[in-house]
Amino acid sequence: MGENLGNWITNGTAAPFYARKQFEITKEIKRASAKICGLGQFLFYINGKKVDDHELDPGWTNYRKLIQYVTFDVTDYLAYGQNVLGAEVGNGWFIKMDEHYTFSFPSFMPPNPNPYQPYGKSLVLAMELSITYMDSTTEIIHADETFAVKKNPVVMSNVYGSETIDAQFDQKDWCTAEYDASDWEAAQVVKEPDAPKGKMIEQRHPAVKVIRTYGGNYIGTVNGREIYDFGQNMSGLMELEICGKPGDTVKLYPAEKLGPDGDVDQMMKGWGNLDACITFIAGKDREWEHFRMKFTYFAGRYVALEKTAQIKTRGLKAHAVSSVWKTDGSFTSDDERYNQIYDMIEKTVEANMLGVHTDCPTIERFAWQEPNHLMAPSIFYMKDGRKLWEKFLLDMRTEQLTEQDSFNDMDGGKYYPGEGLIPAQCPCYIPNVLPVPGLGDFYDIIPWGSTCILGAYWHYQFYGDEKIIRDNYDAGIRYLEHEKSMVNEEGFLNHGLGDWGNPRNELARENIETVFLYADAVTLAKFAEILGKMEDKTRLESYAEEVKKNYNEKLLSQHPEKGFWCYRVWDHPGEIFLTQTSEALPLYWGMVPDDKESDVAEAFRYTLECEKALISGEVGLPYVIQTARKYGMNDMITRFVTRTEHPGYYAFILSGMTTLGEYWEENPRSHCHDMMGHIIEWYYNGIAGIQSGEPGFGKVTITPYLPEGMHEFHCSYNSVKGEIKVHVKEDKDEIILETYVPNGVEKKIDTSNLKVRGKRVII
């Protein structure tokens, strides 16, 4: 069981339950701590008070391999005399309930022969309370048969945001010494082989917490339902008071958008209806009762309230929740467009960070891994991601396959994906391991699995902690070997998704996936050098050079009309076909021969000028933006960011969205995907110009830029060395630049990007 918390106890069912234990303290307490885990989710109480401000503990993991317990300092919750420990345990992913909406793969994909499998037969609780008294003696209490259990008023909890709370089963004051628990049942100790098998570790990443509360604004009644607007798309917990008769119900249907008739619209574009529903059932006769979601979270901005006749409601609220409640950066300017875009992306990141980094809080709630390197710089500038990324990378190492790992194929046989593969989702609850004809492999995707290397790289760049490299190096080496095993006879990788999300579906698989093969090899070579593994370094650099040589021999071409050297897209034989991503990626990763670099940069500029927009998917987008910054094309980024039509960030603002859409379109399938929020990195290293010269920001170059329409901005980033600040203000005749870095940080200032305004720069 890893760290031993004693027994797992249960009420013997797959439905949420209460657990309590009453005991007496007869001595003065010096300190007390509790380690607790309830699977799938739990809430912890002592003497009628909820312990700490966590929600939805513990963070999601592959429970067959890894289980997190949470440690609480409970010194101030205990008292002399009678005390009561209490917990509520709900489903989460441990035993998924499918009432109302639950994810299923769309009809255009083959049936999945590897469906979700529950992690146990019943929900479970483990606990260790350790009390040290003033006389230096210690008392330890574990969960066992002396705990009492009872059915919880949450009679259904669905990991996708639906929950039914029946107040007829509510136990008022159930966690106090005065409560009569004589009719509760004794807890059952879970016996082998039914006890959870995962190794137990302490949860060290930031817990999910409430970060903001929004009141529901009534905007009308449509189709007999009251429609409320919280004003912000979010991941949240809904709260409401109701007054009716026992059995009366209120149903809340959340949605990210409204339909043409003003009712909530739960339709997923091209996928079907979400059908998420939170149900509150009255338990008392004409008394106000308070309801709040417990074991799952809803997603959306709007809610339709449907109720039994004569029932009263009041106090509708939504509590936005997130694991990234610590903010490290800020940016404000006098151009409101940029402020709105920043806020939209920040809110999207918050809504998708709940112990795992979800793709969206509505449709899938899967921990797709690619944004954990593609979005890492943007998120690290804004938010404290240090411990979260350590957990994300641990999830990847936990899920990495061995030679023996197998799955079912379509014919009832066994399919072995291969040693070293890291699934595109970690944890992966519904492994869809078979490639989809015409679309590629959704289980084994190179830029997704590469996060084990490139996510560690970005963590090291921002936080400067070599431990992240030591922890992930071996997994990265194994993953690179897996990549190498899939290289085709032309020397390319081409089985994944390419530039996923490209608005023209120009995926360029060979170009893109092979660059990531190179990037992984050269990054691991840097890691090997840091770790003193010089033989590995030489071997990795040699392999990277082979990939680079083949790539340039087969893709680097001279444009027949423009004359410049450029990278043609492999899957367009017989023509010189260019995309922004196919030029940006080799420039970014240093694959271009020195004598061709200026040509390829010109070719890249040409692709931007031709399109006058960011024609890129999520995989290429950060590289397109950062390559444009590096090669002096900030002016074009400015124009693209503020476009009023798609593709463009400001187009989302003009359409009324408060979070970022999944794709560049007016009504995307999901209205809350952070996977294209890469522009935030440019806010910090492009506009504010905060560029680190060494891991951990011990050396900083500040190269500010004023976009057209902007005359003043304030930017700060709280690095591991301390706060870095940049303030730029343009007056009629001059530009004032103010900068601040912490003591001990080496600073260099470059004003060349400001001087293009033609004004004197005052430092």
N, C-alpha and C positions, 0 to 999 in steps of 0.2 A: 504493500500500500504506500510505499515511499515513506514520507514523514507520517508517523503513526498518530492519528487522532482518536484511536480507539475504534469502537464499533460504528458501523452504519446502521441506522434505525429507520423504520418505515411504518406507515399505517397499512401497508400491504396492498395499496392501490396505485394506479397511474394518475390519480387526480390530486390536486393540491390539498395539503393538510396543515393543521396546527400541530405544534409540539411544545410541551412545557414541562418544567421540573421545578418543584418548590423545595427549598433547602434553607437551613438556618446558619447564620454567621454569629459566632459568640465572642469573637476577638476583634481587636482593632486591625484594620487592613492597612498594609504598607503599599502594595500595588497589586493589580490584577489584570490579566489579559485573557482574551478568548480567541481561539482559533476555530473557525466554523466553515462548513461547506454544506450547502443544500443543493441538490441537483434535480432539475436544471437551474433554477433561480431561487434565491432566498431573501428573506428579511429577518433581521435579528433584533430582539427586544430584551430588556431587563427591567423588571419592576414597572411594566406598563409603558416604558419609553423606548422608542426606536433608537438603536445604537448607531451613532454616526449618521452622516447624510448620504450614504451610498444608495444607489438604486441598481437593481438587476445584477447583483453579485451572484456567482462569480463570473469573470470573463469567459466567453465561449472558447472551448478547446475540443480536441478529439478525445473524448472521455475514456476511450479504450486505452489510450496511451498517456494522457496527461490531464490532471485535475488540479484546479487551483482552489486553495482555501484562503480565507481572508482573516487577517489578524486585527483585533480591535483592542485598544486600551480601554478597559471597562472599570478602572479604579473608581471613578466618580459615579458609576451607575449602581454600585452595590452599597448595601447599608447594614448596620448592626441589626440582627433579628432575622425575621423571615424575608426571603428573597425568592424571586421567580425568574428563571431563564425561559425565554420563549423564542420560537422561530416559526415562520410560515414558509412553506416550500412549494414551488410551482414548477411547471413543466419545462419551459425553454426548449432547447434542442435535445435534452436528455431522453424524453419520451414525447415526441412531437404529436400534438393533437391537430386534426385536420378539419375541425368544424369551421365553417366559413372559409375564406380564401386561404389556400396554402399553395405554395409554388408547385407547378408541374411544367415540364418542358413543352414548348409549343409544338403544334402538329406538324410543322415542316421538318422537325428533327425526328430521327428514328426512335422507336420505343426504347426506354432505358432499362437494360436488364440488371441494373445495379441500383435499385431504389433505396431510399432512406431505411435504415435499420435502427430501432430503438437501442439505447445503451443499457437498458435494464428492464426488469419486469415491474418495478414500482419506483416511485420517487423516494429519495433517500436523504438522510441528514447525518452528518458527523460533527462532533463538537469536542473541544477540550477547553475547559475553564481552569485557569491556574491562578490561585490566590496565595500571595505571600503576606503573612501577618507581621505585625510589629515585633513579635517575639521570635522572628526568623523561621517559624514553621511554615510549611506549604501544604495547601490542599488542592487536589486536582479532581475535577468532575468531568467524566466522559458521558456521552450519550449512551444509554442502555435501556433495559426493560423498566427502569424506574421512571423514565420519561412517560408522559401521557400524551395521547394523540387524539385528534378529532378532525372531522371533515371541515374543510375551509369554505367560506362563503364564495370564493372563486371556484365555481363549479366547472369552468372551462377556460383554459388559457392557451392561446394559439401563438406560436412564436412569430407569426406574421402580423400580429397587432390586434387580433380579435380576442375579446375576453368577456366572460359572463360572470357577474358578481350578484349573488342571490343573498340579500340581507336576512332572509329567513334562517340562514345558517350562521349568522354573525354571533359571536360570543363576546358580549360587552365586558370589558375589563378582564379578559381572559388571561392576561399576563400579570396579574396582581395577586398578592397573597390573600386578599379578601375573597377572591373568586372561588366558588365551589366547583371543583373539577371531579366530583365523585362519579359522574356518569361518563367520564372519558375512558378510553381503552388504554391498556398498557401498550407501549411501543413494541414492535417486533424487531429483534436483531436480525439483520440480513446475513444469512449463512452462505458459505461457499457452495456452489460456484456462482451464486447470484450477486455477490458483492462487486461493486465497481473495481475494475482492474487497473485503471490508469495510475501512473506515478503521481503522488501528491506533492505539490510545491506551493510556496507562498505566493499569492497574487501581489506583484510589485508594481504593476502598471496603474496609472490613475483610474480610480473607480468611476463608473458612470454617476454623474450628479446632475441635479437640476441647475441649469445655468441662467434661465430666464423664465418668467411666467407671463402669459398673455391671456387677457380676458376675451371671452367670446362676444363679438359684436353682432347683434341680431340684424340681418339685412333683408329679411322678408320670409314669407311662407310660400312654398312652391310644392305642388302635388301633395298637400296636406302635411308637409314637413317644414319645421322651422329651420332656417338656414343661418348659420353663424360663420363669421370670418374672424380668425385669430390675427390676421394681418401678416402672418409669416409662415411660410412652409417650414416644417420642422420634423424632427423625431421627438415624440413627447408622451407624457402621461396625462390623460384627461381626468378632470375632477368635476363633480357635480353634486348638488343637493337635490333630493326629490322628496315629495310628500304625497302619499297616496294610500291605497289599501294593500294589504299583503298580496303579493302576486302581480301587482301592477308593474308594468315595464316601461323603461325608456331605452330606446335603441339609438346609438350614435354611429353615423356612417361617415368616416373621414374621407377626404379626397384632396388631391393637390390642385384641382381646378373645378370650375363650374361649367355646366353645359349651356347650350344656347338658351334654354328655358330658365336658367338661374338655379337649377337644382345641382347638387353635387354630382360630379362626373367621375365615376370610378373606373372608366374604361381605360385599359392599357392599349395604346395604339397598335392594332394588329394582333393583340394577344388575348383579348377577352376582358371580363369584368373582375375587378379586385375583390369585391364583396367583403371588405373588412367591416367588422361590426363590433362595437362595445355595448354590452347589454347590462343595464342595472335593474334589478328586481327589488321592489319594495318589500320590507319585512314587517313594518309596523303599520298600525292603523292611524292614518292622518297625523303622523309625526314626521318632522323633517329628519332625513337621514343623509349622512355624508358618504359619498362613494369616490374612490380614487383607484386607478389602475395599479396593479401590483407586479405582475410577472411578465409583462410584455409592454411594448410601446407602439403607439399608433404613428402613422406618418401622414402628413398633409397640412393644409392651411385652412380648409373649410370643413364644416361638419353639418350634416343634416340630422336634426333631432326629431325622432318619431316616437310618440308616446301613447299610452293608454288614455282614453278619454277621462277627463277630470283630474288627472295627475298634475301636480305642480312641480316646476323646476326653478332653480335659481343657482347663481354662482358658478356658471360654466367657466372653467379655466383650462388652459393647456400649459403644462410645465415642460419646456424644451429641455432635453437631456443630452449629455455628451460626456466623453472622456477627456476632451481637450478643453477643459475649463481654465487652464493656465495659459494666458496669452503672453507671448514673447515679443511680438512686434505690432507696430501700428503705422498707418499711413493715412494722411488727410491732405487734401489740396483744395485750391479755390475753384477747381473744375469739378463740379458735382458729378459729372459722368463717371469719373474715375473712382470717386468715393462710393457711388452706387454699385459699381462693378466689384470693387473690393469687398463691400459688405455682402453682396450676393454670394461671392465665392466663399467667404469666411463662414457664412451661415450654412452653406452646403457642406463644407468640411465638418463643421460641428455636428450636423445631422447624420453624417456617415461614420462617425468615430464613436463606437460604443463597445469598447473592449476588443473589437475587431474593426477593420476598415472595410465597411460594406460598399458595394457598388451603388446601391440605392436602398433607402429604407422602406420602399414600397413593394416592389415586385419580387426581387430575389433575396435581398439581405445576405448575399454571399460574400465571403471574404476573398474576392478576386485580388490577386497580389500585384498586378502591374502598377497601380498608382503608388505603391509603396516605394518605388524608385522614381517613376515619372513625375509624381507630385511631391516627392519628398522635399526638395528645396523650397517650394512654395509654402508647404505646410510648416516646415521648420522655421522659416522666417516669421510666420504668423503665430505659431503655437509651440508649446513645449511637447515635442514628440519623442524625447529621449527614451523613456521607459516603455512607451507604447510600441516603438519600433523594435525594442529588444524583445517584447512579447510577440510581435508579428513574425520576427525572424525565428524565434523559438518555435512558433507554430509551423513554420516552413521546415525546420529541421525535424520536427516531430513527424510530419507527414511524408518526408522523403522516402521513396520506395527502395526496397531491396530487390534482388533477383527473384526472391521467392514470392513477392507480393503478386497476387492474381485477382482477377475479377471475372465475372460471367460475360461470355460473349452472346451474340444473338442466337446461337444454335445450342445453347446449354453447355457449351464447353468452357474452357478456361482461357483467359487472355492475360498475358504477362506484359505490362507496359515497359518494364525495364529498370535495371539498377540505376540509382541516382536521380531518376525523374522526380521532380517536385511538382505536385499538382498545381494547376492555375488558381485553385481555391485552397486556402489553408486557414482554419480547418475546412475539410471537405465533407459535407454531410450527405450529399447526393452525388456520388461519383459517376459522371457521364463520360466514361473512358474511351468510347469508340468514336473515331473521327466521323464528322457529319459530311456526307457526300456533297461536294461543291462548295463547302464552307470552310473546311479545315478541322483541326483538332482543338476542341474546347477544354480538354483536360491537360494536355501537354503543349503549352504555348511558350515559345522561347522568351519573349520579353516579360512574361509573367513569372516563369521560373527563375529568370535572371535576377529577380529581386533579392534572392539569397546572396548575391554578389554585389549588385549595384545599390540595393537598399542599405547594405552594410557600408558601402563606400560613402554614401551621402551622410549616414549617421556619423561616420568617422570625420568627414569634412566639417560638419557643423559642431560636433561635440568633442572631437579630438581624443577619444578614448580608444586605445588600441585593443581593449578587451572585445569590442564588437568584431574586430578582425579575427582574433583568436577563436572566438566562439563559433564563427561561421566559415572559417577557411576550409576545413575538411569537407563540409557540405558543399561549398562552392566548387572544390576540386571534383567531387563526385558528380556534381551537376554538369560541369564542363565535359567530363568524360561521356555523360549521357548525350549531350549536344553533339559531340564529335561522332558518336555512333550513328547519328541520323544524317550526316552530311552526304549528299548525293554524289553521283559520279562527276558532276560538273563542279563540285566543291562548294555547293550552296546548301543552305537550309531553306525549306519551302513548304512545310506542312502545317503551319499555324494560321494565324489570322492576319499577318501583315500589318498594314497601317489601319488598324481597326477604328471604325468611326469616320473614315474618310468620306466626305460628302458626295464624292463621285465614285466611290467604291474602287478607287485606284489603290489596291492593297500592296502591290510590289513586294510580294512575299520574299523572293530570293534576295532582293536588295536589302530589305529591312532586317530580316531574321539573321542574315549572315553578318551584318554589321554588329548585331548583338553578340554573336559568337566571338567576333574579334574583341568587342568591348569587354566581354567577360574574361577573355584570356589576358588582355593587357592589364585589367584591373586586378586579377588574381596575381599577376606578376608583381605588381606594386605591393600587394599584401604579402607576398612571399619575401620581398626585400625587407619590409618592415619587421617581419617575424624572423629574419635571419636565415631563411630557407633559400640559399643562393642557387642550389642545384635546381630547385623548383622554378626559381625566377628565370634561369637560363632556358629551361625546357619550355616554359610558358611563353616567353618572348619569341622563341624560335617558332612555336606553333602559330602565334599571332602573326608573325611575319609571313608564314605560308598562306594563311587566310587572306592577308592583305595583298600579297603578290597575285594570287589567283583572282581576287576581286577586281583589282585594277586591270589585269590582263584581259578580263572578259567583259568588263562593264565600262571602263574609262574610254571614252570615245571623243572624237573631234566632231563638233556640230557642222554638218555640211553647208549650212547657210550662214550661221553666226560666226563660225570659225573658232569659238572657244572650246576647250576641253570640258567634258561634262560626263556625268554618269547616266547611261541609258537604263531604262527599266527592262529587266531581263525578260519579263513575260510579254513584251511587245517586240517580237523578233522582226527584223527587216526594217525597223525605223528607229530614229533617235527620239524616243519618248521620254520626257522629263516630268518629274513631280518635285514639289518643294521638299518633301521628306527625303527623296532619293539623293538630292544634292546636299541637304543639310547634315544628314547623319554621318557620312564619311568626313565631311569638314569638321564636325564637332569632335569626332573620335580620333582625328589625326591620321586618317588612312590615305589622304591625298598626297601624292609625291610633291616635294617642295617646289619643283619647277612648274607644277600644274595648279598650285593652290589658288593663285590669283584668278586663273581661268575658271575654276570650279566656283569660286566666290562670285564671279561675274555671271556664270550660268544660274547660280542660286538667285542672284538679284533679278535676273531675267524672268525666272518663274514667278517671283513676287510681283514684278511689274506687269506681267501678262495677266495675272489673275486679279490683281488689286484687292486681294482678300487672302485669308489664311485657309488654303485648300489642303487641309491636313486632318488626319484622325488623331486620336489621343496618343498613339504611340509616337508619331512624328512631331507632334505639336511643340513639346518643350524644346526639342532640338531646332525646329524651325525658328522659334522665337529667340532662343539664345544664340543661334548662329547669326541671325540678323543683327542682334545687338553687337556681337563680337566684330562683325565686318562693317559696322558703321551704318546700319539701316534702321536706326531708331525711328526715323521719320515715317517709314512705311509701317512699322509696328503701330505707331500712333494712329495712323489713318485706319488700319485694320481693326484696332480695338474699338474705335468709336463709330464703326459702320452702323448705320441704322437698319440695315437688312442683313439677313444671314448669308454667309457665315460672319458672325460678329458678336462680341460680348455685349455691346450696348443694345443690340437688337433684342436680347432677352429682357433687358430692363424696360425697353419701350413696350414690350408685350405684357408687362405687368408681373413678370416672374420675380420671386424673391430668393430663389435658389437657381443654380445653374442646371440647364437641361442636359440630357444625355447626348444629344446630337445637335448639329447646327440646323435647327428647324423651329418653326413657330409653335407647334404643339408636339413636343417629343414624347416618346413612349414613357420615359420617366422625367419628371420635373426636378429631380434632386440627385444628380450625378456630379461628383466633384472631379471626374477623370479628365476634364479639359480645363481645369482651373490653373493651368501652368503660367498664365500671365502674371500671377502674383509674384513669382520669382523675379520677373522683369521690373515690377514696381520697386523691389528692393535693390537689385543689382544693376538695373537699367536706369530707372528714373532717379532713385536716391544714389545709385552707383556704389552701394556697399558690397565690395568684392573681397573675399578672404584670400590672403596670400599664403596661408598655411592652415592645416587642420586646427579647428578650434578658434579661429579668428585672432591668433596672436599677432598676425600682420594683416593690415587692411589697406586696400586702395579705395579711395572714394572718388568716383567719376560721375558726378551728377549730370542729369539731362532734363531739360524742360520741354515737355511735349507741347505741340501747338495748342493754344487755348488755355494752357496752364501758366500761371504767373507766380504761384507760391505753393510750396508743399512743406510738410513736416513729416519726417520718417524717423522711427527709432527701432532698434533691434537689440534685445537683451541677450547677448551672446553668453557663452560660458565664461568669458573673461570680463563681462560687464556690459553695460548699456552703450550702444553706439548710436549717435544722433546726427541727422543731417537736416538742415533747414535752408531752403533756397527761396529768395524773394526777389522778384524782378520789379524794378521801378522804371521810370521813364528813361533814364539815361544809364542805369547800371544794374548789375545783378549782385546781390549780397549772398554769400555762401558762409554758413556757420556749421561747423562740425565739432563733434566731441567723441573721443574714444577713451576707454578706461586707462588708468595708469598701467604702464608696462606693455601696452599694445603699440606696435610700430605702425605709424600712419603715413600714407602718401596721398597727396591730393592731385588730381588731374582735372583741370578746368576746360579741357579742349571741347567737350560737348556743350558747355555753356557758352563758350566764345562764338559759336556759330550764330548766336543771336545778334552779334555785332555790337555788343555793349561791353563796357568795362566790368570785369569781375572783381569784386572786393571780397577778400578772405578774412 
